[in-house]
C-alpha cells in the first residue's frame, strides 16, 4: 500500500528513504537467520560426513557417539522420535479436534472467552516444567498399573501431547470459524442436528485447516526437546515391531534428546561426536522445515476458498 | 399435513441423544488439558511448600538440598531477558513496519513472510546449534555467556515478535493514515506519529508474551554450553550465566527425593510465578488499551 509522497522537502524525503531501508534490513534479517541456520548446520555436518559416510549415518542401526565402539546410525534416534510423535498425536489430535469443534460450534461467546486463554496457557508452560511433571508425577502415577521404567516414552508422549493441544485446537478452530454460516444453515434446513452439522459439514469444509494444524503440531512434537530429554531417557532403541507396547513402556532416545546429551557432555572441540550434533540437527531441521512448509501451503489453500 | 402432530420418532430420539453425548464429549475433551495441568500445578505447589522461602531465593545452589538456592539462576534469567528485549524490540518492530507499511505485495515480501512463519516453527534446539556455530564459534562471544545466550534466544523469539507486531500495526485503521497524509505528513511522519503510537500497546503485549516464552527456553542454552550450575550472579556481558529452566533441569536429574520433590518444585513455582507476572503485565497493557478506545 504505497502512498503518494507530495513532500518536496529533500531532507525529509531522504530521511524517509533512510528509514525505509533500515526497516527493510530488519525484515531481511529473518532471511539471514534462515541462511545462517542452514550454513551453520551444513558446515559442521559436511565435516562430519567426511568422516562418517552419509549412508552409514542414514542406515546405521546403532547410535553410540561417545561410548566405544562409537557408531553414528541415526535410525534409532529417528524411531525414538517417531514413537514420541505417534504417542503425542494419539493424545493431541483427537482432543484438539474435539476442542476446536466445541469452541467453534457449541461454546457460548462467554464460555469461549474463558476457555481459549485457558487453553493457550498449555502452550506457554516452559517445556522443562512439563518434563519435570512427566518424570515426577505422571510416571509414578502410571507405574501403579503399568510395568513402566523410570524413564519411558509413555509419560513423555502424554506431556508432549498436552503441550501441543492448543496448537491443534486454535488453528482448527480458525478454520472452522471461517466456514460460511450459509453451509450450516443449509444443513439445519434439511433437519440435521448439531452433531451432524459439526461432523458432516463443518469438519469436512475446514479439512485443509485441520490438516494443516495436525502437521504443525506433529512438527512441534518432533522438535520438542526438554520433555523427552528429562522423561524419556537416553536409550537409543530401534523400533521392534514384535513389541510395540514395550517401546512406550521403556526408555528411548529422540534426536533432540541425543543432541542435549552430547551438548551437556564435556565434548567441546572438533571430535566426531561434537560434529554429529550438527548432522542430527540438520536432519531435524530438514524434517521440521519440510513439515512447516507443507502446513503453510495447505493452510493458504483454505484461506483462499471462502473469501 | 396440518393435522399431523409431529411425534418423537425413535430416529429423532437417537440423534438427539447422540447430539447431547457428542456435546459432552467435546466439552470433556476441551477440559482434559486444562484440568490435568491444574492438577499437576496443584501437586507442585503443595510440594514446594516449606522449600520456597527467602533463603531459597537469595542463596546460590548447593549440593545439600536444605542449603540449595536459586539466586544466580533467577538473576541470570532476568539479565538474559532484558538483553533479549533490547535486541528483539527494535528489530522486530522495524521488520513489522517494513512488511506492513512499506513492502509491496511482491514475490520478495511473500517470501519473507513465508520465511518468518517457517522460522517460528524451527525447533529451539536447532537455534541452539545456530548460537553455538555463529555466536560462540564465529563471533567469539564465549561459551555460555550472557551475550551468547541473549543473542541466541533473541533470534528464536524474533519471528514471534515480528508476527505479533504486524498484527498490531495492521489493526490501526487506514482512515488515520489517510488523515495524516491529508495534513501533508510524509510516510515516515505518519508511521512515527500515527501508526506506531496507536499500535504500541499491541506491540508491547506481543513482545512481553514472547519474552515469557524466552524465559522458559532451555535447550538453546544447553547447546551454547551455558553452565548448568553457577554460583555467582552475572556481573558483565561476558560472565558465564545460568538460567532458571537450566537449573531446574539439573536439579531434576539429582536422585535425592529432597531435590526431586522439594527443591525442584520450589524452582518450578518460582519460574512459573515470574512467567505469570510477565504475562499479567502484558494483559494489563492490553486491557488498559482496550478501555481507552
Interface residues (C-beta under 8 A of the other chain):
Chain A: X1 X2 X3 X4 X5 X6 X7 X9 X12 X13 X15 X16 X19 X20 X22 X23 X24 X25 X26 X27 X28 X29 X30 X31 X33 X34 X36 X37 X39 X40 X41 X43 X44 X94 X95 X98 X99 X101 X102 X103 X106 X107 X115 X118 X119 X121 X122 X124 X125 X126 X127 X128 X129 X131 X132 X133 X135 X136 X137 X138 X162 X165 X166 X169 X193 X194 X195 X196 X198 X199 X216 X219 X220 X222 X223 X224 X225 X226 X229 X230 X256 X259 X260 X263 X264 X268 X277 X278 X281 X284 X285 X288 X289 X291 X292 X293 X295 X296
Chain B: X15 X16 X18 X19 X22 X23 X25 X26 X27 X29 X30 X32 X33 X34 X36 X37 X40 X43 X44 X90 X91 X92 X93 X94 X95 X97 X98 X99 X101 X102 X103 X104 X111 X112 X114 X115 X116 X117 X118 X119 X121 X122 X123 X124 X125 X126 X127 X128 X129 X130 X132 X133 X134 X143 X155 X158 X159 X162 X174 X177 X181 X184 X186 X187 X188 X189 X190 X191 X209 X212 X213 X215 X216 X217 X218 X219 X222 X223 X225 X228 X245 X248 X249 X252 X253 X260 X261 X264 X268 X271 X272 X275 X279
